[in-house]
Amino acid sequence: MSNSNFLVDILTKDSLVFVLTYYNDGLPLATLKAMAWELPVIVTPVRGIPEIVSECENGLYS
């Protein structure tokens, strides 16, 4: 496991909510990891994100 993946896992595990306002990535891996940790997610509804995050069902759009 790389250091960046380890850091993401540690930060996600100790968080209460995940927020990602990003416009350039098709489907950010960090969003999937946060959802795997069962964190509520607040994301920007661009590209592939609406395929995995349904507003008010498993996350919110910023």
Sequence and secondary structure as in RCSB ss.txt:
>XXXX:A:sequence
MSNSNFLVDILTKDSLVFVLTYYNDGLPLATLKAMAWELPVIVTPVRGIPEIVSECENGLYS
>XXXX:A:secstr
  HHHHHHHHHHHT S EEE  SS SS HHHHHHHHTT  EEE   TTHHHH  BTTTBEE 
